[in-house]
Amino acid sequence: MMPTPARLVLTAAVLGLALTACSSNGGTSSAPTPGTAGTVATTSTPGPSGSAGTTGGSGSTGGTASGGTGTAAATGGADGSSVAPRVPAASACTGDHLAVSAGQSSGAAGHIGARVVFKNTSGAACTLYGFPGLAGLDAKDKQVVQAKRVTSGYLGTAKESMVTLAPGGTASALVGGVDVPSGNATSCPSYPALLVTPPGTRASTKVALQMPGCPTLVVYPVVAGVPAM
């Protein structure tokens, strides 16, 4: 059956509408593509010129901040020097550093004690350690007896220790004797003076300090200052 002219016209109209719709749909689907591309271009344009550049600047500032932190650390290191700087250790006292003299004395129950004093007369600190040399002298300044070294006894106790004397500072050593005869003895020797040698030196000084010597003299280690008797 042959199509009539009216049917052909209707078919053509329908096809035209379909093509228009397809063309319209194609425009709609392709239109976003240029639009999207435009949007991307618009987004990327401010990116390089604005945000990216600003971010780069912040990065530089951050680097400076890191540098500042480094400086703070260095400053902290410098502040660490608030810890007392290393001070050279004081050297041992020599005879030239010291003046030797007699200190106070006392006695009880036949025991006589006295202190021999060492004063630092130099301009620098120095140290003493241990026992002084001590000998009893007779009237002719002849050495008669060497004192026995002790760390404890009737007069007390004293341990060997390092004593630092600042300029003008003092240290002392206790000397002891007994004036009560023992055994068959009827008297005790007496020494009108002592010959004192500071620890670690060879410089001896005669000290006018009379001491009895039954049975002998004793000497204690050097201690800081001049403790009361």
C-alpha positions in Angstrom: 0.0 0.0 0.0 1.5 3.3 -1.2 1.8 6.1 1.4 -0.5 9.0 0.8 1.0 12.6 0.5 -0.6 13.4 3.9 1.2 10.5 5.6 4.5 11.5 4.0 4.1 15.1 5.2 3.3 13.8 8.7 6.3 11.5 8.7 8.6 14.3 7.5 7.3 16.5 10.3 8.0 13.9 12.9 11.5 13.3 11.6 12.1 17.0 11.6 11.0 17.3 15.2 13.2 14.3 16.1 16.3 15.8 14.5 15.6 19.1 16.2 15.4 17.4 19.5 18.6 15.5 18.8 20.3 18.7 17.8 19.0 20.4 20.9 20.2 17.5 23.1 23.6 17.6 21.4 23.9 21.3 22.1 22.9 20.8 25.7 25.4 18.0 26.2 28.2 19.9 24.4 27.4 23.3 25.8 28.6 22.4 29.3 31.9 21.2 27.8 33.0 24.7 26.7 31.3 26.1 29.8 33.3 23.7 32.0 36.4 24.5 30.1 35.7 28.1 30.7 35.2 27.5 34.4 38.5 25.6 34.7 40.3 28.4 32.9 38.7 30.9 35.2 39.7 28.9 38.3 43.3 28.3 37.1 43.8 32.0 36.2 43.6 33.4 39.7 45.4 30.3 41.0 48.8 31.1 39.6 48.6 34.8 39.9 47.1 34.9 43.4 46.8 31.9 45.7 49.9 30.1 44.4 52.0 33.2 44.6 50.8 34.0 48.1 51.4 30.4 49.2 55.0 30.7 48.0 55.4 33.8 50.0 54.1 32.1 53.1 56.6 29.3 52.5 59.4 31.9 52.5 58.1 33.3 55.7 57.9 29.9 57.2 61.5 29.4 56.3 62.3 32.6 58.1 60.3 31.4 61.0 62.4 28.2 61.0 65.5 30.4 60.9 64.1 32.3 63.9 63.6 29.0 65.7 67.2 28.2 64.9 68.3 31.5 66.3 66.2 30.9 69.4 68.0 27.6 69.8 71.3 29.3 69.4 70.2 31.9 72.0 69.1 29.0 74.2 72.6 27.7 73.8 74.0 31.0 74.7 71.7 31.1 77.7 73.1 27.7 78.6 76.3 29.6 79.3 74.5 30.9 82.4 75.7 27.7 83.9 78.9 28.7 85.7 81.8 28.7 83.3 84.5 26.3 84.0 86.9 27.8 86.5 90.5 26.6 86.7 91.1 24.5 89.8 93.0 26.2 92.5 96.6 25.1 92.8 98.2 23.7 95.9 99.4 26.3 98.4 103.1 26.9 98.6 105.1 28.4 101.4 105.0 31.8 99.7 101.2 31.7 99.9 100.9 31.1 103.6 101.5 32.8 107.0 101.6 30.3 109.9 100.7 31.3 113.4 99.5 30.0 116.8 95.7 30.0 117.4 93.7 29.5 120.6 94.4 26.7 123.0 92.6 25.0 125.8 93.1 22.1 128.3 91.1 19.6 130.3 92.0 16.6 132.4 95.7 16.9 131.6 95.1 17.1 127.8 96.3 20.3 126.1 95.1 21.3 122.7 95.9 24.2 120.4 95.4 25.2 116.8 98.1 26.1 114.3 96.6 28.5 111.8 97.4 28.8 108.1 96.4 32.1 106.3 96.5 32.6 102.6 98.3 35.9 102.1 98.4 35.6 98.3 96.0 37.1 95.7 94.8 33.7 94.5 93.0 30.8 96.0 95.0 27.7 96.9 94.5 24.3 98.5 95.8 22.4 101.4 95.3 18.6 102.0 96.3 16.3 104.8 98.6 16.7 107.7 101.1 19.4 108.4 104.6 18.5 109.5 105.1 19.3 113.2 108.1 18.9 115.5 108.7 20.0 119.1 111.7 22.3 119.6 113.8 22.7 122.7 115.2 25.9 124.1 117.9 25.9 121.4 115.4 25.4 118.6 116.6 21.9 118.0 114.0 19.4 116.9 113.3 17.0 119.7 110.2 15.0 118.7 108.0 14.6 115.6 104.3 14.7 116.2 102.3 11.6 115.7 99.5 11.9 113.0 96.0 11.0 114.2 92.5 11.5 112.9 90.7 10.9 116.2 91.5 11.1 119.9 90.6 12.9 123.1 90.5 16.3 121.4 88.0 15.1 118.7 88.1 13.8 115.1 89.2 15.3 111.8 89.3 13.6 108.4 91.7 14.4 105.6 90.0 16.5 103.0 90.8 19.1 100.4 90.6 22.6 101.9 90.4 25.6 99.5 91.7 28.9 100.9 90.4 32.1 99.2 92.7 35.1 99.4 92.8 36.0 103.1 91.2 32.7 104.0 92.3 30.5 106.8 92.7 26.8 107.7 94.0 25.2 110.8 95.3 22.0 112.3 94.8 20.8 115.9 97.8 19.9 118.0 97.6 18.0 121.2 99.8 16.9 124.2 99.4 15.6 127.7 101.0 17.0 130.8 100.3 14.1 133.1 103.2 11.7 133.5 102.5 8.0 132.8 104.1 4.9 134.1 107.2 5.5 136.1 107.7 9.0 134.7 107.7 11.8 137.2 107.5 14.7 134.8 106.6 15.5 131.2 108.8 17.1 128.6 107.7 20.6 127.5 108.4 22.2 124.1 108.6 26.0 124.1 108.0 26.2 120.4 106.9 24.1 117.4 108.3 23.8 113.9 105.3 23.7 111.5 105.4 22.8 107.8 102.2 23.3 105.8 101.0 20.2 104.0 102.6 19.7 100.6 105.4 22.2 101.2 108.9 22.4 102.5 108.6 25.8 104.1 108.9 25.4 107.9 108.0 28.1 110.4 108.8 28.4 114.0 105.7 29.0 116.0 105.9 30.2 119.7 103.4 27.7 121.1 104.4 25.8 124.3 103.1 22.2 124.4 103.7 19.3 126.9 104.7 16.0 125.4 103.6 13.1 127.5 104.0 10.7 126.0 104.3 12.6 122.7 102.7 15.3 120.5 99.9 14.5 118.2 98.7 16.5 115.1 95.4 16.3 113.2 94.7 17.0 109.5 94.1 20.5 108.2 90.4 21.7 108.3 88.7 24.7 106.9 88.7 27.8 109.2 89.6 27.9 112.8 86.9 26.0 114.8 86.4 26.9 118.4 88.3 24.8 121.0 
